[in-house]
């Protein structure tokens, strides 16, 4: 079958520059590889990657990065049979839905399928809300190939595990979920030949800091924890599955030779769970004498990191990673099922910093369980991060993601009564420093929550720069460089780079 996979453009608030990331979509690349190995013809339309310097206004609050709707539709082959899209963030659904409607107008007979975190969380709503034919739920490599085989042979979809679909009568059916893939080393490597990797590197806005020609990687899949606010348990279950270390390093060497990649950005949900696995991984890199760097910008656990592990990570080329305690209050941590030992986490961080690794930290304010005392304790943890030598802190407002335990609790409490566009747009500002947040906490209003989030970030960086004023000079000197010593520098570079590009484009509205 002839399949066209589409990565929608990126939607960002007008006042959100600091969280700008431009990374090749590794999930779509894995799906494309499986489709191709399954004997089907596949092409890619990479909305952000095809035009990473193109910004335009969607409305008075939202800017879009990448191809326009017209450009995307114009690139879809006229003889396409199946069109697939991804949507990771529910906050983007309103805009992706509009794109789906336009695609349906132009290709009324095509079979349109979607995958990703959003539709896995709310398949029935999404199928009712957009002219989709079906949704792939959870891990998609096996499901999408089986789906294509059924479409090609005219077989019913009711036996395809991990699928939600619209039957011949228009009714929505949700099949049982597919079991997680156990032998993840058998999954075909991402089909990066279908993407313009060079364009991403020209823009040079990776997830972590910029250390050279970068490539995204996955060494593990899943997370063994069940945080109440996280979509991972629904998307991936709570099973953590690592790849064979040698095969991961083989892939890194392949990208080094083929693309000149020297920096590897691991997008794993929780890369370091077992000490023995990460030590073996580092030993494999060291044994091959590879002159590379790697980072874990998505965050990892602290339990498996002591000074022995930290030294090994540094020797293998680890530049930085982040922890995600989310709160500085043990009461809130227990309520959100965040199984983190804060003293142990700071011990692990100090070990890593001593070994020469950049360490960052993620926090969230505005959980329904938060009160002013817990916010003060989170500020205390942020201050401790600054004094301990952390390189950056990300502080966001809580946003209830669909089908998470926390979301369901808010529904039961009558806080979320409708799953509509108003709710979807409320999720859009959770990382936005310039907009008033939507609060789902009975003690804080939206303005108060916004001020608390911004103050926490301000607090960290005042201490960060005051403790070592030379960092200001280092930051300024790095602004014009392609590399960044840490993620703080990278965020500053992205801010000025995006601001310049946007002013140059003059916000052409479409």
C-alpha positions in Angstrom: 0.0 0.0 0.0 1.0 3.6 -0.5 1.3 5.3 2.8 2.1 9.0 3.6 3.1 9.8 7.2 2.8 13.4 8.4 4.5 15.1 11.3 2.3 18.2 11.9 4.0 21.5 12.4 4.8 22.8 15.9 2.4 25.1 17.6 3.8 27.5 20.2 2.4 30.4 22.2 3.6 33.8 21.0 5.2 34.4 24.4 7.0 31.0 24.7 10.5 31.1 23.4 12.4 29.3 26.2 11.1 25.8 25.5 11.8 25.8 21.8 13.1 22.4 20.6 13.6 21.3 17.1 14.3 17.5 17.0 13.7 14.9 14.3 10.6 12.9 15.2 12.0 9.6 16.3 8.5 8.0 16.9 7.4 8.6 13.3 10.8 7.4 12.0 10.3 4.1 13.9 6.8 3.7 12.4 8.0 4.5 8.9 10.8 1.8 9.2 8.3 -0.8 10.3 5.9 0.0 7.5 8.7 -0.2 4.9 9.9 -3.5 6.3 6.3 -4.8 6.2 6.4 -4.4 2.4 4.5 -1.2 2.0 5.6 2.0 0.2 6.0 5.0 2.6 6.8 8.7 2.3 7.2 11.4 4.9 6.0 14.9 5.1 7.9 16.5 8.0 6.0 19.6 8.9 8.6 21.2 11.3 11.7 19.7 9.7 11.0 20.7 6.1 10.8 24.4 7.0 12.3 24.9 10.5 12.9 28.6 10.0 9.4 29.4 8.8 7.1 30.9 11.4 3.6 32.3 10.8 0.7 33.4 12.9 -2.2 31.1 13.4 -4.1 33.6 15.4 -3.4 36.4 17.9 -1.9 34.0 20.4 -0.4 31.1 18.5 2.6 30.9 16.2 3.3 27.9 14.0 6.7 26.6 13.0 7.1 24.7 9.8 5.0 24.1 6.7 1.5 25.6 6.3 -1.6 23.4 5.9 -1.6 24.2 2.1 2.0 23.2 1.8 1.5 19.9 3.6 -1.6 19.0 1.6 0.2 19.9 -1.6 3.0 17.4 -0.8 0.7 14.5 -0.3 1.0 12.1 -3.3 -2.2 12.1 -5.4 -2.3 8.3 -5.4 -1.9 7.9 -1.6 -4.0 5.2 0.0 -3.3 5.6 3.7 -2.4 8.9 5.5 -1.0 8.7 9.0 -0.4 11.5 11.5 0.9 11.7 15.0 -0.1 13.9 17.9 1.9 13.6 21.1 0.5 16.6 23.0 -3.2 17.1 23.7 -2.6 20.8 23.8 -1.9 20.5 20.0 -5.1 18.5 19.2 -7.2 21.5 18.2 -4.7 22.5 15.5 -4.0 19.0 14.3 -7.7 18.3 14.1 -8.1 21.3 11.7 -5.3 19.8 9.6 -7.1 16.5 9.5 -10.3 18.2 8.2 -8.4 19.9 5.4 -6.7 16.6 4.5 -10.1 14.9 4.4 -11.5 17.5 2.0 -8.6 17.0 -0.4 -8.4 13.2 0.0 -12.0 12.0 0.7 -11.2 8.4 -0.2 -8.0 8.0 1.7 -7.8 6.0 4.9 -6.7 8.4 7.7 -5.1 7.0 10.9 -3.5 8.7 13.9 -1.2 7.5 16.7 0.5 9.0 19.7 0.0 9.9 23.3 -3.1 12.1 22.8 -5.2 9.7 20.8 -4.1 6.8 23.0 -5.5 8.8 26.0 -8.8 9.7 24.4 -9.5 7.6 21.2 -13.3 7.8 21.3 -13.4 11.6 21.7 -10.8 12.0 19.0 -12.6 9.8 16.5 -15.8 11.7 17.2 -14.1 15.0 16.9 -12.3 14.5 13.6 -12.8 12.7 10.3 -10.4 9.9 11.2 -10.9 6.3 10.2 -8.9 4.7 13.1 -6.4 5.3 15.8 -3.4 3.2 16.8 -3.2 2.9 20.6 0.1 2.7 22.5 3.2 1.2 20.9 2.5 1.3 17.2 5.1 -0.6 15.2 3.3 -4.0 15.1 -0.2 -2.6 15.1 0.2 -0.3 12.1 1.7 -3.0 9.9 -1.1 -5.4 10.8 -3.6 -2.6 10.1 -2.2 -2.0 6.6 -2.2 -5.7 5.8 -5.9 -5.8 6.8 -6.8 -2.8 4.7 -4.9 -4.2 1.7 -6.6 -7.6 1.9 -10.1 -6.2 2.8 -10.1 -8.0 6.2 -12.1 -6.8 9.2 -10.3 -4.6 11.8 -12.0 -6.1 14.8 -9.1 -8.6 15.4 -6.3 -6.0 15.3 -5.2 -5.5 18.8 -4.4 -1.9 19.9 -6.8 -0.3 17.5 -9.8 2.0 17.7 -11.8 2.5 14.6 -15.0 3.6 12.9 -17.0 0.6 11.5 -19.1 0.5 8.4 -22.1 1.9 10.3 -20.1 4.8 11.7 -19.9 3.4 15.2 -16.7 3.6 17.1 -15.1 0.4 18.2 -12.2 0.0 20.6 -10.3 -3.3 20.4 -8.3 -4.7 23.3 -4.8 -3.2 23.8 -1.8 -4.9 22.3 0.8 -6.4 24.6 4.0 -4.5 24.8 6.8 -5.5 22.5 9.3 -7.6 24.5 12.1 -8.0 22.0 12.6 -4.3 21.1 15.9 -5.0 19.5 14.0 -6.7 16.7 12.3 -3.4 15.8 13.7 -1.9 12.6 16.0 1.1 13.2 14.4 4.5 12.5 14.1 5.4 8.8 16.2 8.5 9.0 16.9 8.4 5.3 13.3 9.7 4.8 14.1 12.9 6.9 16.3 15.9 6.3 18.6 15.5 9.4 20.9 18.2 8.1 18.1 20.9 8.4 17.5 20.1 12.0 21.2 20.4 12.7 21.4 23.7 10.9 18.8 25.2 13.2 20.7 23.5 16.1 18.0 23.4 18.8 18.2 20.0 20.3 16.4 18.9 23.4 19.5 19.1 25.5 22.4 21.5 25.1 24.1 21.8 21.7 27.3 19.9 21.6 27.7 19.2 17.9 26.0 17.3 15.1 23.1 15.6 17.1 20.8 12.6 16.6 17.9 11.4 18.7 18.2 7.9 20.2 16.2 5.4 22.3 18.0 2.9 24.4 15.0 1.8 26.5 11.2 1.9 26.3 8.7 2.6 29.0 8.9 3.7 32.6 8.3 1.4 35.7 6.5 4.1 37.7 2.9 5.3 37.8 2.9 9.0 38.5 -0.7 10.2 38.7 -0.2 13.1 36.2 1.8 11.2 33.6 0.5 9.6 30.3 3.2 7.0 30.3 1.3 4.2 32.1 -1.5 4.4 29.6 0.8 4.7 26.6 3.5 2.3 27.5 2.2 0.4 30.6 4.7 0.3 33.5 7.1 -2.1 32.0 10.7 -0.8 31.4 12.5 -2.7 28.6 16.2 -2.0 27.8 17.8 -2.7 24.5 21.1 -4.6 24.1 23.9 -2.2 24.9 26.0 -3.4 22.0 23.2 -2.8 19.5 22.6 0.7 20.9 26.3 1.6 20.5 26.3 0.0 17.0 23.5 2.4 16.0 25.5 5.3 17.4 28.5 4.3 15.4 26.3 4.0 12.3 25.0 7.5 12.7 28.5 8.8 13.4 29.7 7.4 10.1 26.6 8.2 8.0 25.6 11.6 9.3 28.7 12.7 11.2 26.8 12.7 14.5 28.9 13.3 17.5 26.2 14.1 20.1 23.4 11.7 20.9 20.2 12.9 22.6 18.5 10.0 24.4 14.8 10.6 24.5 14.0 7.7 26.8 11.3 8.2 29.4 13.6 6.7 32.1 17.0 5.7 30.7 18.8 4.8 34.0 16.8 2.2 36.0 19.4 -0.5 36.4 23.0 0.2 37.5 24.4 -2.8 35.7 22.8 -1.9 32.4 24.1 1.7 32.3 27.6 0.6 33.4 27.6 -2.0 30.5 26.4 0.7 28.1 29.2 3.1 29.2 31.8 0.3 29.0 30.8 -0.5 25.5 31.3 3.1 24.4 34.7 3.3 26.2 35.9 0.0 24.7 35.3 1.2 21.2 37.2 4.5 21.8 34.3 6.6 20.6 34.8 10.3 20.8 31.2 11.4 21.3 28.9 13.0 23.8 25.5 11.9 24.9 22.7 13.4 27.0 19.5 12.4 28.8 17.5 15.6 28.5 14.1 14.0 29.1 15.0 13.1 32.7 16.0 10.0 34.5 15.9 8.3 37.9 18.5 9.0 40.6 18.5 5.7 42.3 21.0 4.1 39.9 23.5 7.0 40.0 26.3 7.1 42.5 29.8 8.5 42.1 31.0 5.2 40.5 28.3 5.4 37.9 28.8 9.2 37.4 32.5 8.8 36.7 31.7 6.0 34.2 29.1 8.2 32.5 31.5 11.0 32.2 34.3 8.8 30.9 31.9 7.5 28.2 31.0 11.0 27.1 27.8 11.9 29.1 27.5 15.7 29.0 24.3 16.1 31.0 21.0 14.7 32.3 18.0 15.9 34.3 16.1 14.7 37.3 12.3 15.2 37.7 11.3 15.3 41.3 8.3 17.6 40.4 7.8 18.8 44.0 9.9 19.6 47.0 7.1 18.5 49.4 7.1 14.8 50.5 3.4 15.0 51.1 2.7 16.0 47.5 5.2 13.5 46.2 3.3 10.7 48.0 -0.1 12.0 46.6 1.1 12.1 43.0 2.9 8.7 43.4 6.2 10.2 42.6 8.5 7.7 44.2 11.6 9.8 44.7 13.8 10.2 47.7 14.8 13.9 47.7 18.0 13.5 49.8 19.1 10.6 47.7 18.4 12.6 44.5 20.6 15.5 45.7 23.3 13.0 46.7 23.2 11.6 43.1 23.2 15.0 41.6 26.3 16.1 43.7 28.1 12.9 42.5 27.3 13.7 38.9 28.3 17.4 39.2 31.6 16.3 41.0 32.3 14.0 38.0 31.8 17.0 35.6 28.3 16.2 34.3 25.7 19.0 33.9 22.6 18.3 35.9 19.1 19.9 35.5 15.9 19.5 37.4 12.2 19.6 36.5 9.5 20.9 38.9 5.7 21.4 38.7 3.6 23.9 40.7 -0.2 23.7 40.8 -1.0 20.1 41.5 -4.4 19.8 43.1 -2.7 18.6 46.2 -0.4 21.7 46.4 -0.8 24.4 49.0 1.2 27.5 49.9 3.4 25.4 52.2 4.2 22.8 49.6 5.1 25.6 47.1 7.5 27.1 49.7 9.1 23.6 50.0 9.4 23.4 46.2 11.1 26.8 46.3 13.4 25.4 49.0 14.3 22.5 46.7 14.9 25.0 43.8 17.3 27.0 46.0 19.1 23.8 47.0 19.5 23.0 43.3 21.1 26.4 42.7 23.4 26.1 45.6 24.3 22.5 44.7 25.6 23.4 41.2 22.6 22.4 39.0 23.0 23.9 35.5 19.3 24.6 34.9 15.8 24.2 36.3 12.5 23.9 34.4 9.4 24.9 36.3 6.0 24.4 34.8 2.4 24.8 35.8 0.4 21.6 36.4 -1.8 20.6 33.4 -4.2 17.6 33.6 -3.4 15.3 30.7 -6.2 13.1 29.3 -6.9 9.7 30.9 -4.3 10.1 33.6 -5.2 9.2 37.2 -5.0 12.9 38.1 -7.3 13.9 35.3 -9.9 11.3 36.3 -9.8 12.5 39.9 -10.5 16.1 38.7 -13.4 14.8 36.6 -14.9 13.0 39.6 -14.5 16.1 41.7 -16.4 18.2 39.1 -13.4 20.4 38.3 -13.2 19.2 34.7 -16.8 18.8 33.4 -16.2 19.0 29.7 -13.5 17.7 27.4 -13.8 20.6 24.9 -11.7 23.2 23.1 -11.6 25.4 26.1 -10.0 22.7 28.2 -7.6 21.7 25.4 -6.5 25.3 25.0 -6.0 25.6 28.8 -3.2 23.0 28.4 -1.4 25.2 25.9 0.1 27.7 28.4 1.6 25.3 30.9 5.2 26.0 29.7 4.5 29.6 28.7 6.2 32.2 30.9 4.3 35.1 29.3 0.7 33.9 29.7 -1.7 33.5 32.5 -2.0 29.8 33.4 -5.2 27.9 34.0 -5.3 26.7 37.5 -6.7 23.3 38.6 -5.9 24.0 42.2 -8.7 25.2 44.5 -6.2 27.5 46.4 -4.5 29.3 43.5 -6.0 31.3 40.7 -4.5 31.5 37.2 -2.6 34.7 37.8 -1.3 33.6 41.1 -0.1 30.3 39.6 1.6 32.2 36.8 3.4 34.5 39.3 4.5 31.5 41.4 5.9 29.6 38.4 7.8 32.7 37.1 9.1 33.5 40.6 10.5 30.0 41.0 12.5 30.3 37.7 13.7 33.8 38.7 14.7 32.5 42.1 16.9 29.8 40.6 18.7 32.0 38.1 19.3 34.9 40.5 21.2 32.4 42.8 22.8 30.6 39.8 24.4 33.8 38.4 25.0 35.5 41.8 27.0 32.5 43.1 29.3 32.6 40.1 29.1 35.9 38.2 31.5 34.6 35.4 28.5 32.6 34.2 27.0 35.8 32.9 30.1 36.4 30.8 30.1 32.8 29.6 26.4 33.1 28.7 27.0 36.2 26.7 30.0 34.8 24.9 28.1 31.7 23.9 25.2 33.5 22.4 26.7 33.6 19.0 28.2 30.1 19.1 26.7 26.9 17.6 27.6 25.0 20.8 26.2 25.6 24.3 27.9 24.7 27.5 24.6 23.9 29.2 20.9 24.0 28.7 20.6 27.5 30.2 22.9 28.8 27.4 20.9 26.8 24.9 17.6 28.3 26.0 19.1 31.8 25.7 20.4 31.0 22.3 17.0 29.7 21.2 15.3 32.8 22.6 17.3 35.2 20.5 17.4 32.9 17.5 13.6 32.6 17.4 13.0 36.2 18.2 15.3 37.2 15.3 13.7 34.7 12.9 10.2 35.8 13.8 10.9 39.5 13.3 12.6 38.7 10.0 9.5 36.7 8.9 7.3 39.6 10.1 4.7 37.0 11.2 3.1 36.3 7.9 -0.5 35.3 8.7 -2.1 32.5 6.8 
